[in-house]
Amino acid sequence: MKNNSPLRLVIVSGLSGSGKSVALHTLEDEGFYCVDNLPLSLLPEFTQRMLDQQINIYHSIAVGIDARSGPKDLHEFENIMIQVRKFDIKIDIVFLKAELNTLFKRFSETRRKHPLTQRGIPLFEAIEIENSLLSPIAHEADLTLDTTSTNIHQFRSIVKERLLTQKSESGLSLLFQSFGFKHGSPTDSDFVFDVRCLPNPHWENELRPLTGQDPGVIEFLQSYEVVDCMFNQIAQFVENWIPEFEAQNRYYLTVSVGCTGGQHRSVYLAESLCKYFNDSRENVSLRHRELE
């Protein structure tokens, strides 16, 4: 079923406590028509209704899908999406997750109940069951975001950056992210590069309080041939594989670069990579996880 409507559908799913409500509220603030906890089996009918010219006053809609849709519907997620894709609209599937200890802490701080604990299931077991139930959606996700290390303000910025940036018809959204291994590795990346082998400005007293955005650190790192070699090889690797991701109709590609603290080397290389790809591509963005 072909349709010339510019309708865009964003499906937001993920573990309870990972930020689905924040994501939906953020999109709603940006003009999306949002529906939370829509039964998955109703998604094709809902999409058809939104395409009806009599009520099609929104060009962007977002739907929250969670474990309350039930095992039967969630097991049929792939088949349900086949029906929805027949409408020939733009679809983004976003899956949110967080580490187990973080989810425990969030439920404790907010005193909210996990939707599955209402059946008398302990919280730990409820999260494990939910993770299993939602695996078909996680497998099909275009974009996976780990909210373990982000606060609500950072997360809202990430949602806007990744979902509200206009993507070109022929390309995908490319994010370069710096991070520090001592703060944990990102789990929502397509590629992770470890640059801890490079000369470290941390051991220069005058450079220690600075970042990879400062001229002194940039000059220090540019003086080493091995740093330039690392940059060229990462850039060439990413450039070689972008067409393969685009051929699979992938909308998002996240490349993370990590050093020890996420302050100097990774920041410099992420900045350099972003600038390099900005010269030839649209929809290139940058995030420094530890500097936020």
Backbone hydrogen bonds in HBPLUS format (Angstrom, degrees):
<---DONOR---> <-ACCEPTOR-->    atom                        ^
c    i                          cat <-CA-CA->   ^        H-A-AA   ^      H-
h    n   atom  resd res      DA  || num        DHA   H-A  angle D-A-AA Bond
n    s   type  num  typ     dist DA aas  dist angle  dist       angle   num
A0090-LYS N   A0007-LEU O   3.38 MM  83  6.65 154.4  2.45 162.7 158.2     1
A0008-ARG N   A0059-HIS O   2.81 MM  51  6.17 141.4  1.95 141.0 153.5     2
A0061-ILE N   A0008-ARG O   2.86 MM  53  6.22 165.0  1.88 166.7 171.1     3
A0009-LEU N   A0090-LYS O   2.80 MM  81  6.15 168.2  1.81 168.0 171.1     4
A0092-ASP N   A0009-LEU O   2.90 MM  83  6.38 154.7  1.96 156.3 163.2     5
A0010-VAL N   A0061-ILE O   2.89 MM  51  6.28 157.9  1.93 152.1 159.6     6
A0063-VAL N   A0010-VAL O   2.87 MM  53  6.33 155.6  1.93 160.3 167.9     7
A0011-ILE N   A0092-ASP O   2.78 MM  81  6.17 164.6  1.80 167.3 172.2     8
A0094-VAL N   A0011-ILE O   2.77 MM  83  5.98 178.1  1.77 175.7 176.1     9
A0012-VAL N   A0063-VAL O   2.83 MM  51  6.00 166.1  1.85 152.6 157.5    10
A0065-ILE N   A0012-VAL O   3.00 MM  53  6.25 158.2  2.04 148.1 153.9    11
A0013-SER N   A0094-VAL O   2.91 MM  81  6.20 165.0  1.93 164.9 170.0    12
A0096-LEU N   A0013-SER O   2.88 MM  83  6.26 151.2  1.97 133.8 142.0    13
A0015-LEU N   A0096-LEU O   3.14 MM  81  6.39 143.7  2.27 152.2 151.2    14
A0018-SER N   A0015-LEU O   3.01 MM   3  5.51 149.8  2.10 141.7 140.2    15
A0023-ALA N   A0019-GLY O   2.96 MM   4  6.17 160.2  2.00 153.4 158.8    16
A0024-LEU N   A0020-LYS O   2.93 MM   4  6.19 162.6  1.96 153.3 157.6    17
A0025-HIS N   A0021-SER O   2.89 MM   4  6.04 162.8  1.92 149.7 154.7    18
A0026-THR N   A0022-VAL O   2.90 MM   4  6.03 152.2  1.98 145.7 153.6    19
A0027-LEU N   A0023-ALA O   3.01 MM   4  6.28 158.5  2.05 148.5 153.7    20
A0028-GLU N   A0024-LEU O   2.83 MM   4  6.03 154.1  1.89 147.8 156.0    21
A0029-ASP N   A0025-HIS O   2.94 MM   4  6.13 151.9  2.02 143.7 150.4    22
A0030-GLU N   A0027-LEU O   2.98 MM   3  5.01 135.0  2.19  95.6 109.0    23
A0032-PHE N   A0027-LEU O   3.03 MM   5  5.44 163.0  2.06 143.4 139.5    24
A0031-GLY N   A0028-GLU O   3.06 MM   3  5.23 161.8  2.10 111.9 112.7    25
A0033-TYR N   A0060-SER O   2.96 MM  27  6.41 160.3  2.00 146.2 150.1    26
A0062-ALA N   A0033-TYR O   2.92 MM  29  6.17 156.7  1.97 140.1 144.5    27
A0035-VAL N   A0062-ALA O   2.94 MM  27  6.42 151.8  2.02 156.1 165.3    28
A0064-GLY N   A0035-VAL O   2.77 MM  29  6.19 161.7  1.80 154.0 158.7    29
A0037-ASN N   A0064-GLY O   2.92 MM  27  5.08 109.6  2.43 106.1 124.6    30
A0038-LEU N   A0064-GLY O   3.08 MM  26  6.27 145.7  2.20 164.9 175.5    31
A0042-LEU N   A0039-PRO O   2.88 MM   3  5.58 154.7  1.95 122.9 130.6    32
A0043-LEU N   A0040-LEU O   3.03 MM   3  5.39 166.9  2.04 116.1 120.3    33
A0046-PHE N   A0042-LEU O   2.80 MM   4  5.94 162.0  1.84 160.7 167.0    34
A0047-THR N   A0043-LEU O   2.90 MM   4  6.03 161.0  1.94 152.8 157.3    35
A0048-GLN N   A0044-PRO O   3.00 MM   4  6.23 158.6  2.04 147.4 153.2    36
A0049-ARG N   A0045-GLU O   2.96 MM   4  6.22 156.1  2.01 148.5 154.9    37
A0050-MET N   A0046-PHE O   2.98 MM   4  6.28 151.3  2.07 147.0 154.8    38
A0051-LEU N   A0047-THR O   3.03 MM   4  6.30 132.6  2.26 141.1 153.9    39
A0051-LEU N   A0048-GLN O   3.11 MM   3  5.08 131.7  2.35  94.0 107.4    40
A0052-ASP N   A0049-ARG O   3.10 MM   3  5.12 147.3  2.22  97.6 107.5    41
A0055-ILE N   A0052-ASP O   2.99 MM   3  5.76 150.1  2.08 121.8 129.1    42
A0056-ASN N   A0052-ASP O   2.89 MM   4  5.74 120.6  2.25 149.7 164.9    43
A0057-ILE N   A0055-ILE O   2.77 MM   2  5.65 134.1  1.98 110.9  96.2    44
A0069-SER N   A0066-ASP O   3.15 MM   3  6.19 168.3  2.16 128.5 130.4    45
A0070-GLY N   A0067-ALA O   3.02 MM   3  5.83 165.1  2.04 121.3 125.7    46
A0074-LEU N   A0070-GLY O   3.09 MM   4  6.22 172.8  2.10 162.3 164.4    47
A0075-HIS N   A0071-PRO O   2.89 MM   4  5.87 151.4  1.97 147.2 154.2    48
A0076-GLU N   A0073-ASP O   2.93 MM   3  5.11 133.8  2.14 100.4 114.0    49
A0077-PHE N   A0074-LEU O   3.15 MM   3  5.04 159.0  2.20 109.0 108.9    50
A0080-ILE N   A0076-GLU O   2.88 MM   4  6.10 158.2  1.93 161.2 168.6    51
A0081-MET N   A0077-PHE O   2.89 MM   4  6.11 156.1  1.95 153.4 159.5    52
A0082-ILE N   A0078-GLU O   3.08 MM   4  6.36 139.8  2.25 139.4 150.0    53
A0083-GLN N   A0079-ASN O   3.31 MM   4  6.67 150.0  2.40 141.3 147.5    54
A0084-VAL N   A0080-ILE O   3.09 MM   4  6.48 153.6  2.17 144.2 151.7    55
A0085-ARG N   A0081-MET O   2.83 MM   4  5.96 160.0  1.87 151.8 156.5    56
A0086-LYS N   A0083-GLN O   3.29 MM   3  5.46 145.0  2.42  98.9 108.6    57
A0087-PHE N   A0084-VAL O   3.11 MM   3  5.86 165.8  2.13 119.3 123.8    58
A0088-ASP N   A0085-ARG O   3.02 MM   3  5.53 165.1  2.04 115.5 120.1    59
A0142-ASP N   A0093-ILE O   2.81 MM  49  5.21 143.2  1.95 132.2 143.8    60
A0143-LEU N   A0093-ILE O   3.15 MM  50  6.48 157.0  2.21 161.1 162.3    61
A0095-PHE N   A0143-LEU O   2.90 MM  48  6.35 161.2  1.94 157.4 163.6    62
A0145-LEU N   A0095-PHE O   2.95 MM  50  6.38 157.8  2.00 157.5 164.5    63
A0097-LYS N   A0145-LEU O   3.03 MM  48  6.39 150.8  2.12 160.6 162.3    64
A0147-THR N   A0097-LYS O   2.90 MM  50  6.27 160.2  1.94 171.7 168.8    65
A0102-THR N   A0099-GLU O   3.05 MM   3  5.31 121.1  2.41 103.2 118.0    66
A0103-LEU N   A0099-GLU O   3.03 MM   4  6.41 154.9  2.10 155.1 162.7    67
A0104-PHE N   A0100-LEU O   2.97 MM   4  6.28 161.0  2.01 154.7 159.8    68
A0105-LYS N   A0101-ASN O   3.03 MM   4  6.21 158.6  2.07 142.8 148.4    69
A0106-ARG N   A0102-THR O   2.95 MM   4  6.19 156.9  2.00 149.3 155.3    70
A0107-PHE N   A0103-LEU O   3.02 MM   4  6.25 164.1  2.04 154.7 158.0    71
A0108-SER N   A0104-PHE O   3.00 MM   4  6.17 149.7  2.09 144.5 153.6    72
A0109-GLU N   A0105-LYS O   2.87 MM   4  6.07 156.2  1.92 151.0 157.0    73
A0110-THR N   A0106-ARG O   3.03 MM   4  6.10 161.1  2.07 148.7 153.4    74
A0111-ARG N   A0107-PHE O   2.92 MM   4  5.51 127.4  2.20 130.5 142.5    75
A0117-THR N   A0114-HIS O   2.95 MM   3  5.34 146.2  2.07 113.6 123.7    76
A0119-ARG N   A0116-LEU O   3.36 MM   3  6.02 168.2  2.38 112.4 115.8    77
A0120-GLY N   A0117-THR O   2.87 MM   3  5.21 153.0  1.95 118.9 119.6    78
A0126-ALA N   A0122-PRO O   2.84 MM   4  6.04 154.5  1.91 155.0 163.7    79
A0127-ILE N   A0123-LEU O   2.98 MM   4  6.24 155.9  2.04 157.8 162.2    80
A0128-GLU N   A0124-PHE O   3.18 MM   4  6.47 156.2  2.24 145.5 151.9    81
A0129-ILE N   A0125-GLU O   2.92 MM   4  6.16 159.8  1.96 153.0 158.2    82
A0130-GLU N   A0126-ALA O   2.88 MM   4  6.04 161.8  1.91 146.8 152.5    83
A0131-ASN N   A0127-ILE O   2.91 MM   4  6.04 158.0  1.96 146.5 152.3    84
A0132-SER N   A0128-GLU O   3.13 MM   4  6.36 152.5  2.21 142.7 149.3    85
A0133-LEU N   A0129-ILE O   2.88 MM   4  6.17 161.1  1.92 154.6 160.1    86
A0134-LEU N   A0130-GLU O   2.96 MM   4  6.10 154.0  2.03 152.3 158.3    87
A0135-SER N   A0132-SER O   3.26 MM   3  5.26 160.2  2.31 102.3 108.2    88
A0137-ILE N   A0134-LEU O   2.99 MM   3  5.48 127.9  2.27 113.2 126.0    89
A0138-ALA N   A0134-LEU O   3.02 MM   4  6.33 163.3  2.05 155.0 160.5    90
A0139-HIS N   A0135-SER O   2.90 MM   4  5.99 153.5  1.97 149.9 156.0    91
A0140-GLU N   A0137-ILE O   3.07 MM   3  5.19 127.6  2.35  98.8 112.3    92
A0141-ALA N   A0137-ILE O   3.04 MM   4  6.05 114.0  2.49 144.8 161.4    93
A0141-ALA N   A0138-ALA O   3.37 MM   3  5.18 156.1  2.43  96.7 103.6    94
A0150-THR N   A0147-THR O   3.26 MM   3  5.23 171.0  2.27 109.5 111.6    95
A0155-PHE N   A0151-ASN O   2.90 MM   4  6.07 160.0  1.94 156.0 162.4    96
A0156-ARG N   A0152-ILE O   3.00 MM   4  6.14 158.3  2.04 143.2 148.5    97
A0157-SER N   A0153-HIS O   3.19 MM   4  6.39 154.4  2.26 141.4 147.9    98
A0158-ILE N   A0154-GLN O   2.96 MM   4  6.28 149.8  2.05 146.3 154.9    99
A0159-VAL N   A0155-PHE O   2.92 MM   4  6.21 161.2  1.95 156.4 160.6   100
A0160-LYS N   A0156-ARG O   3.09 MM   4  6.32 162.9  2.12 147.4 151.6   101
A0161-GLU N   A0157-SER O   2.89 MM   4  6.04 158.5  1.94 145.6 152.3   102
A0162-ARG N   A0158-ILE O   2.86 MM   4  5.99 161.7  1.89 155.1 158.8   103
A0163-LEU N   A0159-VAL O   2.91 MM   4  5.71 158.3  1.96 147.1 153.4   104
A0164-LEU N   A0160-LYS O   2.96 MM   4  4.99 146.8  2.07 126.5 134.1   105
A0173-SER N   A0251-TYR O   2.68 MM  78  5.93 170.2  1.69 153.1 149.6   106
A0253-LEU N   A0173-SER O   2.88 MM  80  6.22 146.3  1.99 169.3 167.3   107
A0174-LEU N   A0283-ASN O   2.91 MM 109  6.26 159.0  1.96 159.7 166.1   108
A0285-SER N   A0174-LEU O   2.83 MM 111  6.27 160.5  1.87 160.3 166.0   109
A0175-LEU N   A0253-LEU O   2.91 MM  78  6.29 166.9  1.92 163.5 167.6   110
A0255-VAL N   A0175-LEU O   2.82 MM  80  6.12 172.7  1.82 173.4 175.4   111
A0176-PHE N   A0285-SER O   3.02 MM 109  6.37 163.7  2.05 147.4 149.8   112
A0287-ARG N   A0176-PHE O   2.93 MM 111  6.36 148.4  2.03 158.8 162.6   113
A0177-GLN N   A0255-VAL O   2.87 MM  78  6.18 158.9  1.91 152.9 156.5   114
A0257-VAL N   A0177-GLN O   2.72 MM  80  6.12 158.0  1.77 161.6 168.6   115
A0178-SER N   A0287-ARG O   2.94 MM 109  6.49 152.4  2.01 153.7 162.1   116
A0289-ARG N   A0178-SER O   3.04 MM 111  5.99 149.5  2.14 152.5 150.1   117
A0179-PHE N   A0257-VAL O   3.07 MM  78  6.37 138.6  2.25 149.6 150.1   118
A0259-CYS N   A0179-PHE O   3.20 MM  80  6.70 152.4  2.28 159.8 161.2   119
A0183-HIS N   A0180-GLY O   2.98 MM   3  5.52 158.6  2.03 115.5 122.5   120
A0181-PHE N   A0259-CYS O   2.85 MM  78  6.12 165.4  1.87 166.3 168.4   121
A0184-GLY N   A0181-PHE O   3.01 MM   3  5.03 164.4  2.04 108.2 111.7   122
A0182-LYS N   A0260-THR O   3.11 MM  78  5.86 170.7  2.12 158.2 158.8   123
A0190-ASP N   A0254-THR O   2.89 MM  64  5.29 150.7  1.98 135.7 145.3   124
A0191-PHE N   A0254-THR O   3.24 MM  63  6.68 154.1  2.31 156.4 160.8   125
A0256-SER N   A0191-PHE O   2.83 MM  65  6.16 170.9  1.84 165.0 163.8   126
A0193-PHE N   A0256-SER O   2.82 MM  63  6.25 159.5  1.86 156.8 163.3   127
A0258-GLY N   A0193-PHE O   2.83 MM  65  6.16 170.9  1.84 172.4 175.3   128
A0195-VAL N   A0258-GLY O   2.87 MM  63  5.97 173.8  1.87 166.4 168.5   129
A0198-LEU N   A0195-VAL O   3.20 MM   3  5.81 170.1  2.21 117.7 120.8   130
A0203-TRP N   A0200-ASN O   3.31 MM   3  6.22 163.4  2.34 123.7 125.3   131
A0204-GLU N   A0201-PRO O   2.94 MM   3  5.38 165.3  1.96 117.9 121.9   132
A0207-LEU N   A0204-GLU O   2.86 MM   3  5.32 141.7  2.01 114.4 126.3   133
A0208-ARG N   A0204-GLU O   2.98 MM   4  6.03 134.4  2.19 157.3 170.5   134
A0210-LEU N   A0207-LEU O   2.95 MM   3  5.31 150.4  2.04 115.2 124.8   135
A0214-ASP N   A0211-THR O   3.05 MM   3  5.62 167.6  2.06 119.7 123.6   136
A0212-GLY N   A0263-GLN O   2.88 MM  51  6.29 141.5  2.03 153.1 147.8   137
A0218-ILE N   A0214-ASP O   3.01 MM   4  6.24 166.1  2.03 159.0 163.5   138
A0219-GLU N   A0215-PRO O   2.84 MM   4  5.97 164.6  1.86 153.5 157.1   139
A0220-PHE N   A0216-GLY O   3.05 MM   4  6.19 154.3  2.12 139.1 146.5   140
A0221-LEU N   A0217-VAL O   2.95 MM   4  6.20 167.8  1.96 157.9 159.3   141
A0222-GLN N   A0218-ILE O   2.90 MM   4  6.00 156.3  1.95 150.6 157.8   142
A0223-SER N   A0220-PHE O   3.28 MM   3  5.46 148.6  2.39  99.6 108.7   143
A0224-TYR N   A0221-LEU O   3.22 MM   3  5.72 168.3  2.23 114.1 117.5   144
A0227-VAL N   A0224-TYR O   3.25 MM   3  5.55 135.1  2.46 102.5 113.0   145
A0229-CYS N   A0225-GLU O   2.91 MM   4  6.19 151.4  1.99 148.8 157.8   146
A0230-MET N   A0226-VAL O   2.96 MM   4  6.16 155.5  2.02 141.2 147.0   147
A0231-PHE N   A0227-VAL O   2.99 MM   4  6.28 163.6  2.02 151.4 155.4   148
A0232-ASN N   A0228-ASP O   2.98 MM   4  6.19 168.8  1.99 151.0 153.7   149
A0233-GLN N   A0229-CYS O   3.04 MM   4  6.21 159.4  2.08 151.2 156.3   150
A0234-ILE N   A0230-MET O   3.01 MM   4  6.20 161.7  2.04 153.9 158.7   151
A0235-ALA N   A0231-PHE O   2.90 MM   4  6.04 170.1  1.91 158.1 161.4   152
A0236-GLN N   A0232-ASN O   2.93 MM   4  6.02 158.0  1.97 142.4 148.8   153
A0237-PHE N   A0233-GLN O   2.94 MM   4  6.02 154.8  2.01 141.0 148.1   154
A0238-VAL N   A0234-ILE O   2.95 MM   4  6.19 171.3  1.95 160.0 160.8   155
A0239-GLU N   A0235-ALA O   2.93 MM   4  6.02 162.4  1.96 148.0 153.7   156
A0240-ASN N   A0236-GLN O   2.92 MM   4  6.03 150.1  2.01 144.0 151.5   157
A0241-TRP N   A0237-PHE O   3.17 MM   4  6.42 145.0  2.30 145.8 154.5   158
A0241-TRP N   A0238-VAL O   3.17 MM   3  5.29 124.9  2.49  96.7 110.3   159
A0242-ILE N   A0238-VAL O   3.00 MM   4  6.07 136.1  2.19 154.4 163.9   160
A0244-GLU N   A0241-TRP O   3.11 MM   3  5.32 126.2  2.41 103.3 116.8   161
A0245-PHE N   A0241-TRP O   3.25 MM   4  6.63 153.0  2.33 152.7 160.0   162
A0245-PHE N   A0242-ILE O   3.08 MM   3  5.22 119.0  2.46 101.6 116.3   163
A0246-GLU N   A0242-ILE O   2.95 MM   4  6.23 161.3  1.99 159.0 164.8   164
A0247-ALA N   A0243-PRO O   2.88 MM   4  6.00 144.9  2.00 139.4 148.8   165
A0248-GLN N   A0245-PHE O   3.14 MM   3  5.26 139.5  2.32  98.2 109.5   166
A0250-ARG N   A0245-PHE O   3.09 MM   5  5.48 160.6  2.13 151.1 150.5   167
A0249-ASN N   A0246-GLU O   2.95 MM   3  4.98 154.1  2.02 110.7 112.2   168
A0268-TYR N   A0264-HIS O   2.94 MM   4  6.15 163.4  1.97 156.2 161.0   169
A0269-LEU N   A0265-ARG O   3.04 MM   4  6.26 165.5  2.06 153.2 156.7   170
A0270-ALA N   A0266-SER O   2.89 MM   4  5.96 160.2  1.93 146.8 152.8   171
A0271-GLU N   A0267-VAL O   2.96 MM   4  6.06 161.9  1.99 149.5 154.7   172
A0272-SER N   A0268-TYR O   2.96 MM   4  6.15 157.0  2.01 144.4 151.2   173
A0273-LEU N   A0269-LEU O   2.83 MM   4  5.99 160.4  1.87 151.6 156.5   174
A0274-CYS N   A0270-ALA O   2.95 MM   4  6.06 160.2  1.99 147.2 152.7   175
A0275-LYS N   A0271-GLU O   3.03 MM   4  6.22 162.2  2.06 149.2 153.8   176
A0276-TYR N   A0272-SER O   2.96 MM   4  6.12 157.1  2.01 144.8 151.5   177
A0277-PHE N   A0273-LEU O   3.00 MM   4  6.21 167.2  2.02 155.3 157.0   178
A0278-ASN N   A0274-CYS O   2.90 MM   4  5.92 141.6  2.05 143.2 154.3   179
A0280-SER N   A0277-PHE O   3.17 MM   3  5.49 151.3  2.26 105.2 113.1   180
A0281-ARG N   A0277-PHE O   2.87 MM   4  5.77 134.1  2.08 153.6 166.3   181
A0291-LEU N   A0288-HIS O   3.23 MM   3  5.42 130.0  2.50 101.4 114.5   182
